[in-house]
Amino acid sequence: MKNKEHWDHVFSTKSPQDVSWTQEYPETAMTYLEALQLPKTAQIIDIGGGDSNLAGALLEKGYENIWVLDISAAALDKAKKRLGNLAEKVHWIVSDITEFEPEMSFDFWYDRAVFHFLTEEDEIRKYVEKVSHAIPANGHFLLGTFSENGPKKCSGLDIKQYSETAMKKRFSENFEAVKCFTEDHITPFETKQNFQFCGFKKL
């Protein structure tokens, strides 16, 4: 509940230009996804998608089954308002990721907003279990976190940094790492945040 209150407050009081994670266009996610050449009917979920522009970008490309999960209803409400009538084509889920019980499988799971906020081993273990159960064999998962050269806090909260090695090890039981890379995200304040990304395929 504490985390929910924190994020509801953030999204209720700040504009996209006031928060560091804003991307005008989610190029990393879209480039990776389009390279997979999944059908437009693929089930795609954006974890911690909140007020991001990914759902809109997916709709523009013709993807039909889009899910956005966030702990903050305020964040999702902002995204819905921005999308207008198109919001009806997206499935919106208000949930803490560690309590999320997916009722279906996802062909592509994307997260650049949640995993590095999980700093306790129990939370991390639950996340790994969730993504492992939610993705079928040969399904795909793209994860982005702050790298070891990135910030140590975000939105006033502690985060857990990851190296490529640490990220691969965490998911090695059920996933094969396909492509890992680092990337500088330029915030609306013109500062740099270094991210570690790894794309995985379910074994």
Protein Blocks (a to p, Z undefined) as FASTA:
>chain_A
ZZmmmmmmmmmmpcfklpfkbcfbafklmmmmmmnopafkbccddehklmafklmmmmmn
opabdcdddfblklmmmmmmmnmmmlmmpccddddfklpccfbdcfbdcdfklmmmpmbf
klmmmmmmmmmmmpcghiacddddddfkbcfbeehiacddddfklmmmmmmmmpccfbdc
ddddddfkopacdddddddddZZ
